[in-house]
Amino acid sequence: MGSATDSARAGYEDFNRQDFESLLSRMTEDFSWLEAPEIAGPQSVTTREEFARFLRGFGQLWEEFRFEPQELEEAGDEKLYARVHMWGRGKASATDVDLEIHHVWQLRDGLFASMQAYLDEGEARAAAGVEPV
C-alpha cells in the first residue's frame, strides 16, 4: 500500500472525489474517528461501518467539502500527523467553513485504525509525537 504519507494523501483524494469505497478500503474494520470537540456535529464513530454511514450522509449536509493536506509527517509507532486545510459550503445555509485542522492517524498493518482531529496544532503534534514547528 506504500508509505503512510502516500496512503493518507490518496485517502484525502478519495474523500474529495467522494470515492468512499476506496477510502474505506484503507481502514481497519474497527476504525475509530474522534472529531475535535469544537466542531459541531457527530463527534465519534467506533467502526468502519459506522464511518461509512457517516460518509453516506455527508452529502445531505454539504454542498461542497474538501480536505487539502498541507503537511504530512510520519511519526513512530505507525502514526501520521496531517495539517489540513478544510473548506466546505453548507447545503441548507450556504455558509462557508474555512479553517485549518490537524489530524493524527494511527495505522495498523498498513491500514488506518484511527483518526483524531484537533484545532490546536501543538496538541496534535504532541499526540502524534512529532516536533513542534
SULUR-V388599 format. One record per residue. N is the residue number from 0. RES is the residue in three letters. PSI is psi as a letter, one per 20 degrees, with the letter a starting at -180 (* if undefined). OMEGA is omega in degrees with one decimal (NA if undefined). Layout:
n=N res=RES psi=PSI omega=OMEGA
n=N res=RES psi=PSI omega=OMEGA
This chain:
n=0 res=MET psi=i omega=178.5
n=1 res=GLY psi=a omega=-178.6
n=2 res=SER psi=r omega=177.3
n=3 res=ALA psi=h omega=179.0
n=4 res=THR psi=g omega=178.5
n=5 res=ASP psi=g omega=179.8
n=6 res=SER psi=g omega=179.7
n=7 res=ALA psi=g omega=179.2
n=8 res=ARG psi=g omega=179.0
n=9 res=ALA psi=h omega=178.8
n=10 res=GLY psi=g omega=176.6
n=11 res=TYR psi=h omega=175.9
n=12 res=GLU psi=g omega=176.1
n=13 res=ASP psi=g omega=-179.3
n=14 res=PHE psi=g omega=-176.5
n=15 res=ASN psi=h omega=176.2
n=16 res=ARG psi=i omega=-174.3
n=17 res=GLN psi=k omega=174.0
n=18 res=ASP psi=m omega=-172.1
n=19 res=PHE psi=h omega=177.9
n=20 res=GLU psi=g omega=177.8
n=21 res=SER psi=g omega=178.3
n=22 res=LEU psi=g omega=-178.1
n=23 res=LEU psi=h omega=179.3
n=24 res=SER psi=i omega=178.9
n=25 res=ARG psi=j omega=-173.0
n=26 res=MET psi=q omega=174.0
n=27 res=THR psi=q omega=179.1
n=28 res=GLU psi=h omega=-180.0
n=29 res=ASP psi=k omega=179.5
n=30 res=PHE psi=p omega=175.7
n=31 res=SER psi=q omega=-177.6
n=32 res=TRP psi=p omega=179.2
n=33 res=LEU psi=o omega=-178.4
n=34 res=GLU psi=q omega=173.0
n=35 res=ALA psi=p omega=-175.6
n=36 res=PRO psi=h omega=-179.7
n=37 res=GLU psi=i omega=-177.6
n=38 res=ILE psi=p omega=179.1
n=39 res=ALA psi=q omega=175.8
n=40 res=GLY psi=a omega=-179.1
n=41 res=PRO psi=q omega=-174.9
n=42 res=GLN psi=i omega=-178.2
n=43 res=SER psi=q omega=168.0
n=44 res=VAL psi=q omega=-177.3
n=45 res=THR psi=j omega=173.8
n=46 res=THR psi=r omega=176.6
n=47 res=ARG psi=h omega=179.9
n=48 res=GLU psi=g omega=175.4
n=49 res=GLU psi=g omega=178.6
n=50 res=PHE psi=h omega=177.4
n=51 res=ALA psi=g omega=177.9
n=52 res=ARG psi=g omega=177.2
n=53 res=PHE psi=g omega=-179.5
n=54 res=LEU psi=g omega=-179.6
n=55 res=ARG psi=h omega=178.7
n=56 res=GLY psi=i omega=-174.9
n=57 res=PHE psi=g omega=-178.1
n=58 res=GLY psi=i omega=177.9
n=59 res=GLN psi=h omega=-177.0
n=60 res=LEU psi=h omega=-171.3
n=61 res=TRP psi=p omega=172.1
n=62 res=GLU psi=g omega=176.5
n=63 res=GLU psi=q omega=177.1
n=64 res=PHE psi=p omega=-179.3
n=65 res=ARG psi=q omega=168.1
n=66 res=PHE psi=p omega=177.3
n=67 res=GLU psi=o omega=179.7
n=68 res=PRO psi=p omega=179.3
n=69 res=GLN psi=h omega=-179.8
n=70 res=GLU psi=p omega=175.0
n=71 res=LEU psi=p omega=-178.4
n=72 res=GLU psi=p omega=177.9
n=73 res=GLU psi=q omega=177.4
n=74 res=ALA psi=r omega=178.9
n=75 res=GLY psi=r omega=178.4
n=76 res=ASP psi=k omega=177.9
n=77 res=GLU psi=l omega=176.4
n=78 res=LYS psi=q omega=179.0
n=79 res=LEU psi=p omega=174.4
n=80 res=TYR psi=p omega=177.3
n=81 res=ALA psi=p omega=169.5
n=82 res=ARG psi=p omega=-167.9
n=83 res=VAL psi=p omega=170.4
n=84 res=HIS psi=p omega=-179.0
n=85 res=MET psi=p omega=178.5
n=86 res=TRP psi=p omega=177.0
n=87 res=GLY psi=r omega=174.9
n=88 res=ARG psi=o omega=-179.2
n=89 res=GLY psi=q omega=180.0
n=90 res=LYS psi=g omega=-175.7
n=91 res=ALA psi=g omega=-173.3
n=92 res=SER psi=i omega=-173.0
n=93 res=ALA psi=k omega=177.8
n=94 res=THR psi=p omega=177.0
n=95 res=ASP psi=q omega=171.8
n=96 res=VAL psi=p omega=-176.8
n=97 res=ASP psi=o omega=-178.2
n=98 res=LEU psi=r omega=173.6
n=99 res=GLU psi=p omega=178.8
n=100 res=ILE psi=q omega=-176.7
n=101 res=HIS psi=p omega=-179.2
n=102 res=HIS psi=p omega=172.2
n=103 res=VAL psi=o omega=-178.2
n=104 res=TRP psi=p omega=172.3
n=105 res=GLN psi=p omega=178.9
n=106 res=LEU psi=q omega=173.6
n=107 res=ARG psi=p omega=-180.0
n=108 res=ASP psi=k omega=176.6
n=109 res=GLY psi=i omega=178.9
n=110 res=LEU psi=q omega=178.2
n=111 res=PHE psi=p omega=-178.0
n=112 res=ALA psi=h omega=178.5
n=113 res=SER psi=r omega=173.5
n=114 res=MET psi=p omega=174.3
n=115 res=GLN psi=p omega=-178.8
n=116 res=ALA psi=q omega=179.2
n=117 res=TYR psi=q omega=168.8
n=118 res=LEU psi=h omega=-179.1
n=119 res=ASP psi=o omega=-177.2
n=120 res=GLU psi=g omega=-179.4
n=121 res=GLY psi=g omega=177.8
n=122 res=GLU psi=g omega=-178.5
n=123 res=ALA psi=g omega=180.0
n=124 res=ARG psi=g omega=177.9
n=125 res=ALA psi=g omega=179.7
n=126 res=ALA psi=h omega=-179.4
n=127 res=ALA psi=i omega=-177.6
n=128 res=GLY psi=k omega=176.7
n=129 res=VAL psi=q omega=-176.9
n=130 res=GLU psi=q omega=174.1
n=131 res=PRO psi=q omega=-179.3
n=132 res=VAL psi=* omega=NA
